[in-house]
Amino acid sequence: MVDLFKNWISVLLCLGIFITIIKLVIPKNNLRKYIYSLIGIITIIALISPVINIFKNGDMQESLKTVLSNFDEQDTSQVDTEKYNKVKENAVKESFTQSIKTDIKAKLEEKRIVVKKVEVFVSENYDIQKIEINIEKVNSDTADLSSVTQIVKYINEQYDIHYSKIEVIEEGA
């Protein structure tokens, strides 16, 4: 089947070269329109010859099955590629949020604040939508940051995230 199309394309290329040479050589007289008509008929025959050969050989049904199976394989591979890209993107996003969570927790623990849980909500284009931080009740004697407001300000300074996107929940010890 592939050989048939290769041969067809080579015939069309040779025909194109032949037509170009004929157009350059023929004289400009009344015979010119008949030569162009003949070239047109030859071109039409060259274009439809593969279809005629397929019908003549009786391979039409087999050829259609081959073409349709190739389309099915391409569709499946495209779906697999899209599925793979989605899984890869989710893994990258999860890694991104996990590294932010770990970093926030480490920075707050450096300031002697006990962090119970950190949640980071990220949009499709990796913009941080919201950060929720659950901490134990701040003891001003042991912690460097003595209030929730100071913690929010500290996170804002460290990550350049607007105050409205940072929520610190203080839980009793």
C-alpha positions in Angstrom: 0.0 0.0 0.0 2.8 2.4 0.9 4.7 1.5 -2.3 1.6 2.3 -4.3 1.5 5.8 -2.8 5.2 6.3 -3.3 4.9 5.3 -7.0 1.9 7.6 -7.4 3.8 10.6 -5.9 6.8 9.9 -8.2 4.5 9.7 -11.2 2.9 13.1 -10.2 6.3 14.7 -9.8 7.5 13.4 -13.2 4.2 14.6 -14.8 4.7 18.0 -13.3 8.2 18.3 -14.7 6.9 17.0 -18.1 4.1 19.5 -18.2 6.5 22.4 -17.4 8.8 21.4 -20.2 5.8 21.0 -22.6 4.5 24.5 -21.7 8.0 26.0 -22.4 8.4 24.2 -25.8 5.0 24.4 -27.5 4.4 27.3 -29.9 1.8 29.9 -29.4 -0.8 29.0 -32.0 -4.3 27.4 -32.2 -2.8 23.9 -31.4 -1.9 25.1 -27.9 -5.4 24.7 -26.5 -5.6 21.1 -27.7 -2.3 20.3 -26.1 -3.4 21.8 -22.8 -6.6 19.7 -23.0 -4.5 16.6 -23.6 -2.3 17.5 -20.7 -5.3 18.0 -18.5 -6.7 14.5 -19.4 -3.3 12.9 -18.7 -3.2 14.7 -15.3 -6.7 13.5 -14.3 -5.7 9.9 -15.3 -2.5 10.2 -13.2 -4.5 11.5 -10.2 -7.1 8.8 -10.2 -5.0 5.8 -11.3 -4.3 4.6 -7.7 -8.0 4.5 -6.9 -8.6 2.6 -10.2 -5.8 0.1 -9.3 -7.3 -0.5 -5.8 -10.7 -1.2 -7.3 -9.2 -3.4 -10.0 -7.1 -5.5 -7.6 -10.0 -5.9 -5.1 -7.9 -4.7 -2.2 -10.3 -1.9 -1.3 -11.7 -3.5 1.8 -8.3 -4.5 3.1 -6.9 -1.1 2.3 -9.7 0.6 4.2 -9.1 -1.7 7.2 -5.4 -0.8 7.2 -6.1 3.0 7.0 -8.7 2.8 9.8 -6.4 0.8 12.0 -3.7 3.4 11.5 -6.1 6.1 12.6 -7.1 4.2 15.7 -3.5 3.7 16.7 -2.8 7.5 16.2 -5.9 8.4 18.3 -4.9 6.0 21.1 -1.3 7.3 21.2 -2.6 10.9 21.3 -4.9 10.1 24.2 -2.0 8.3 26.0 0.2 11.4 25.4 -2.5 13.7 26.8 -3.0 11.4 29.8 0.8 11.3 30.4 1.0 15.1 30.1 -1.8 15.5 32.6 -0.2 13.0 35.1 3.2 14.8 34.7 1.6 18.2 35.3 -0.2 17.0 38.4 3.1 15.5 39.7 4.9 18.8 39.1 2.2 20.7 40.8 2.2 18.3 43.8 5.9 18.6 44.1 5.7 22.4 43.9 3.1 22.5 46.7 4.9 20.0 48.8 8.2 22.0 48.6 6.3 25.2 49.7 4.7 23.4 52.6 8.0 22.0 53.7 9.8 25.3 53.4 7.0 27.2 55.3 7.1 24.6 58.1 10.9 24.8 58.4 11.0 28.6 58.4 8.3 28.8 61.1 10.0 26.1 63.2 13.2 28.2 63.0 11.2 30.9 64.7 10.2 28.4 67.4 6.6 28.1 66.3 5.0 24.6 66.4 3.3 23.9 63.1 0.7 21.2 63.0 -0.4 21.4 59.4 0.2 23.5 56.3 -2.1 23.5 53.2 -1.2 25.3 50.0 -3.8 25.8 47.2 -2.3 26.5 43.8 -4.1 27.5 40.5 -3.5 25.9 37.1 -0.7 28.4 36.3 1.0 27.8 39.6 -0.2 31.0 41.3 -0.6 30.5 45.1 -4.3 31.1 45.8 -4.3 30.4 49.5 -2.1 29.2 52.4 -3.6 27.7 55.5 -1.3 27.2 58.5 -2.4 25.4 61.6 -0.2 26.2 64.6 -0.2 25.5 68.3 -1.1 28.5 70.5 1.8 30.9 70.3 3.7 31.2 73.6 5.3 34.6 73.5 8.0 33.4 75.9 9.4 30.7 73.6 8.4 31.9 70.0 10.2 34.7 68.1 6.9 35.7 66.5 4.4 36.4 69.3 1.1 36.8 67.4 -0.8 35.5 64.4 -0.5 38.9 62.7 3.3 38.7 62.9 3.3 35.2 61.5 1.1 36.4 58.5 3.5 39.4 58.0 6.5 37.1 58.1 5.0 34.7 55.5 4.1 37.7 53.4 7.7 39.0 53.5 9.2 35.6 52.8 7.0 34.6 49.9 5.6 37.9 48.6 2.1 36.6 49.0 -0.7 39.0 49.7 -2.0 39.0 53.3 -5.5 38.0 52.2 -4.2 34.7 50.9 -2.6 33.7 54.2 -4.7 32.2 56.9 -3.1 31.2 60.2 -5.2 29.2 62.6 -4.1 29.0 66.2 -5.1 25.9 68.1 -5.0 25.4 71.8 -2.0 23.5 73.2 
